[in-house]
Amino acid sequence: MQQPLAGITVVALEQAVAAPFATRQLADLGARVIKIERPVLGDFARHYDRTVHGEASYFVWLNRGKESVELDLKDPEDRRLLDAIIAEADVFVQNLIPGSVERMGLDAASLRASRPELIHCSISGYGPAGPYRSKKAYDLLVQCETGMLMVTGTPEVPSKVGVSIADVATGMYAYSGILTALFQRARTGVGATLDVAMIDALGEWMSQPAYFSVYGEEPPRRTAARHASIAPYGPYRAGDGGQVFLGVQSDREWTVLCEEVLGRPELATDPRFLTNTDRVANNDEITPVIEQALAASTSDEAVALLDRVGLANARMRTPAEFARHPQLQARDRWRTVSTPGGDMEALLPPVSIEGHEALMGAVPTLGQHNTAVRAEFSGRAAESEAGR
């Protein structure tokens, strides 16, 4: 069966994480993604580490299924070739430093003047206007600016989130925005100009803590692995010293916990713990009661009990343990992807479409498709030059 985005061509003038994350998902759905890279150096994410058969873990995650073409955009011939490629594209994605595409005439106004059907997506740190417009933005820095660090960590130490959360959020909104624009174009024939700012993307994810602080007139709560506004919710020690994570989301679940796990049914109607707000305020009194109840059980026994009574729970796994997670193995969620240094196992995209499977093509070497792409588009570039 034909892939959902078969026939769609994407030109990606991209670096690092946010834009490559968006375009990789388009490639997984069958779009042709032509990745423009700097000669010799390429996307600087290629050099973050050498952990996956000699390739960077970031790069192999973000760039499977793409065609890599080296172009020097200051070279007139290479620039003509880029123009010829864009002339055949459905989507143009860029996340260069602020002002770069305008100086090169690759901004939305310039490209869509002659091709209104083009979908042009620009990804930036702080958006196309305002005092921060020209400020460089990296994941940690956007986490700082949006208040993410102030709600993550311990009461004593603010902490960054351990994954590139600002980049991932931005890439997801760019991806969904491009899909929306493709749907609109299918109905109207008109493309779109999209701007996706990291501060907006992560800011959306920070809305609840912001509302809580502004309207609750309270400072941020940093509660390590516990929840800042739901209790009991977090890690609890079992009798073997292991940790079990559990989450109580409602008064009904609190009653179940008191009756079936703690053996203390009277706590369900204790005024200190009647509502979630009460339980958050008195969480320090709840924790020792839970850990005392779990002291007679191993971690595995505690998990089995919580499962049996229908309370949400989890065990803390390392990233390597996640890669061997029995639930993913049972559902056959891993696929083999080729990289320049050898095969690797990659996780299928989260959305499963019946009758389709993500392409998950090979990770390209730098400039792997130089010859083929130049041969394909050089004729059009020559025609364009002759017509000037």
MARGUSE-845310 format. One record per residue (C-alpha): y, x, z; residue in one letter. Coordinates in steps of 0.25 Angstrom, whole numbers, padded with zeros to 4 digits, always signed. Each point is the difference from the previous one (the first is absolute). Example, Ala and Ser with C-alpha at 12.3 -4.5 7.8 and 13.67 -1.06 7.14 Angstrom:
<nodes>
-0018+0049+0031A +0014+0006-0002S 
</nodes>
This chain:
<nodes>
+0000+0000+0000M +0014+0005-0004Q +0008+0006+0012Q +0012-0008+0005P +0010+0010-0005L -0007+0005-0012A +0011+0002-0011G +0011+0003+0010I +0006+0014-0001T +0007+0006+0011V +0009+0013+0000V +0001+0006+0014A +0011+0010+0002L -0005+0002+0015E -0002+0009+0011Q -0007+0000+0014A -0005-0013+0005V +0008-0013-0001A +0000-0001-0016A -0013+0006-0002P -0006-0010+0010F +0005-0011-0008A -0004+0005-0014T -0014+0004+0005R -0002-0014+0003Q +0004-0005-0014L -0009+0011-0006A -0012-0006+0009D +0003-0013-0007L -0001+0005-0014G +0014+0004-0003A +0002+0013-0008R +0009+0009+0009V +0006+0012-0006I +0005+0009+0011K +0011+0010-0004I -0001+0013+0008E +0009+0013+0000R -0006+0011-0008P -0008+0010+0008V +0003-0006+0014L -0003-0015-0002G +0001-0011+0011D +0003+0008+0012F -0010-0008+0007A -0011+0008-0007R +0004+0011+0009H +0000-0007+0014Y -0014+0005+0003D -0014+0005-0006R -0010-0008+0008T -0007-0009-0011V -0008+0010-0009H +0013+0009-0001G +0009-0012-0003E +0011-0007+0010A -0005-0012+0007S +0013-0007-0002Y -0001+0003-0015F -0014-0005-0002V +0002-0012+0008W +0013-0004-0008L -0003+0004-0015N -0014-0004-0004R -0001-0006-0014G +0014+0005-0005K +0003+0009-0012E +0008+0013+0003S +0010+0005-0009V +0009+0012+0002E +0014-0002-0005L +0013+0008+0002D +0010-0011-0001L +0011+0011-0002K -0007+0004-0013D +0005-0009-0012P -0014-0001-0006E -0006-0004+0013D +0011-0010+0002R -0002-0006-0013R -0015-0001+0003L +0003-0007+0013L +0009-0010-0007D -0011-0003-0010A -0010-0003+0011I +0010-0009+0007I +0002-0007-0013A -0014-0005+0000E -0001-0002+0015A +0000-0014+0008D +0004+0006+0013V +0008+0013+0004F -0001+0004+0015V +0008+0011+0006Q +0003+0006+0014N +0008+0012-0003L +0012+0005+0009I +0012-0009+0000P +0008+0001-0013G -0010+0007-0008S -0004-0011-0010V +0015-0004-0002E +0003+0014-0004R -0011+0000-0010M +0002-0014-0006G -0013-0005+0006L +0006-0010+0009D -0003-0015-0002A +0013-0003-0007A -0002+0011-0010S -0014-0003-0003L +0000-0015+0000R +0012-0001-0009A -0008+0001-0012S -0013-0005+0006R +0003-0011+0010P -0015-0003+0001E -0002+0013+0007L -0003-0001+0015I +0007+0011+0007H -0003+0004+0014C +0008+0010+0009S -0005+0004+0013I +0010+0006+0010S +0002+0003+0014G +0012-0008+0003Y +0003-0008-0012G +0010+0001-0012P +0013-0003+0008A +0006+0003+0014G +0003+0013+0008P -0014+0004+0001Y -0002-0001-0016R -0001+0015-0002S -0007+0004+0012K -0014+0006-0001K -0011-0008+0006A -0014+0004+0005Y -0010-0009+0007D +0003+0006+0014L +0014-0001-0002L +0000-0015-0004V -0009-0003+0012Q +0011+0006+0008C +0011-0008-0007E -0007-0014+0001T -0004+0002+0015G -0015+0002-0002M +0000+0012+0009L +0006-0007+0011M -0011-0010+0001V -0011+0010-0003T -0006+0009+0011G +0000+0001+0015T +0012-0004+0009P +0003+0014+0001E -0002+0005-0014V +0004-0007-0013P -0010+0003-0011S -0001-0002-0015K -0011-0008-0006V -0011+0009-0004G +0000-0005-0015V +0011-0001-0010S +0003-0014+0004I +0014+0000-0006A -0005+0005-0014D -0012-0009+0000V +0009-0012+0004A +0009+0003-0012T -0011+0003-0010G -0006-0014+0004M +0013-0007-0003Y +0002+0007-0013A -0014-0003-0004Y +0002-0015+0003S +0014+0000-0006G -0006+0005-0013I -0011-0010+0000L +0010-0011+0002T +0009+0005-0011A -0012+0001-0010L -0003-0014+0004F +0014-0005-0003Q +0001+0008-0013R -0013-0007-0005A +0008-0013+0002R +0014+0004-0005T -0002+0012-0008G +0011+0007+0008V -0003+0012+0009G +0007+0004+0013A +0007+0010+0008T -0006+0003+0013L +0006+0008+0012D -0009+0003+0012V +0005+0008+0012A -0008+0006+0010M +0010-0005+0011I -0002-0014-0005D -0015+0001-0001A -0003+0006+0014L +0012-0009+0005G -0008-0012-0003E -0012+0005+0008W +0009+0003+0011M +0006-0014+0001S -0008-0005+0012Q +0004+0012+0009P +0014-0002-0005A +0001-0015+0003Y -0007+0003+0014F +0011+0010+0003S +0012-0007-0005V -0003-0014+0004Y -0008+0004+0013G +0011+0010+0004E -0010+0010+0004E -0002+0014-0003P -0012+0004-0009P -0014+0001+0007R -0009+0012-0003R -0013-0003+0005T -0009+0010-0006A -0013-0007-0005A +0003-0013+0008R +0008-0011-0007H +0015-0001+0004A +0000-0016+0001S -0014-0005+0001I -0010+0002+0012A -0010+0004+0002P -0001+0008-0013Y -0004+0014-0001G -0010+0011+0006P -0008-0002+0012Y -0011+0010+0006R -0014-0004+0001A -0010+0005+0010G -0005+0012-0009D +0015+0005-0001G +0001-0006-0014G +0012-0009-0005Q -0002-0014-0005V +0012-0006-0006F +0002-0015+0002L +0011-0010-0004G +0003-0014+0007V +0008-0008-0010Q +0001-0014+0008S -0001-0007+0013D -0014-0005-0004R -0005+0014-0002E +0006+0005+0013W -0008-0011+0007T -0013+0005-0008V +0003+0014+0005L +0002-0004+0014C -0013-0009+0001E -0010+0007-0009E +0004+0015+0001V +0008+0002+0013L -0008-0010+0008G +0014-0004+0006R +0002-0014-0005P +0011-0002+0010E +0009+0010-0007L +0001-0010-0012A +0009-0009+0008T +0007+0011+0008D +0015-0002-0001P +0001+0015-0003R -0008-0001-0013F +0002-0015-0005L +0007+0004-0013T +0001+0012-0009N +0014+0003+0005T -0006+0000+0015D -0011+0009-0004R +0009+0010-0007V +0009+0000+0012A -0012+0003+0009N -0009+0008-0009N -0001+0011+0010D -0008-0009+0009E -0009-0005-0011I -0005+0014-0005T -0007+0004+0013P -0007-0014+0001V -0005+0002-0014I -0005+0014+0002E -0007-0003+0013Q -0008-0011-0008A -0004+0009-0011L -0004+0011+0010A -0014-0005+0001A -0001+0001-0015S -0001+0010-0011T +0010+0000-0012S -0011-0006-0009D -0004-0011+0011E +0015-0004+0002A +0002-0001-0015V -0013-0009-0001A +0005-0009+0011L +0014-0002-0006L -0007-0003-0013D -0009-0010+0007R +0011-0008+0006V +0009+0001-0012G +0011+0009+0004L +0006+0010-0010A -0003+0015+0003N -0002+0013-0007A -0004+0015+0003R +0009+0011-0004M -0005+0008-0011R +0005+0013-0007T +0004+0000-0014P -0013+0007-0004A -0008-0011+0008E +0008-0010-0008F -0005+0006-0013A -0014-0003+0005R +0003-0014+0006H -0012-0008-0001P +0007-0013-0004Q +0006+0008-0013L -0014+0005-0003Q -0006-0014+0001A +0010-0005-0009R -0001+0011-0010D +0015+0003+0000R -0001+0015-0004W +0000+0005-0014R -0001+0014-0006T +0013+0005-0006V +0001+0013-0008S +0010+0011+0004T +0003+0013-0007P -0008+0007+0011G -0012-0009+0001G -0004-0015+0003D +0005-0007+0013M -0002-0014+0006E +0012-0009+0000A +0002-0014+0006L +0001-0012-0009L +0014-0006+0000P +0001-0011+0010P +0001-0012-0009V -0014-0004-0007S +0001-0008-0012I -0012-0007-0004E -0005+0005-0014G +0008+0012+0001H -0001+0014+0006E +0011+0010+0002A -0001+0011-0011L +0003+0011+0010M +0001+0011-0011G +0000+0015+0001A +0011+0008+0007V +0007+0008-0011P +0002+0014+0000T +0015+0004-0002L +0003-0002-0015G -0014-0004-0003Q +0005-0010-0010H +0011+0008-0007N -0007+0002-0013T -0005-0015-0002A +0013-0006+0004V +0009+0009-0008R -0009-0002-0012A +0001-0015+0002E +0015-0001+0002F +0006+0012-0007S +0001-0008-0013G +0009-0011+0006R +0008+0011+0007A +0002+0006-0014A +0004-0013-0006E +0010-0003+0011S +0006+0014-0002E +0001-0002-0015A +0007-0013+0002G +0011+0005+0008R 
</nodes>
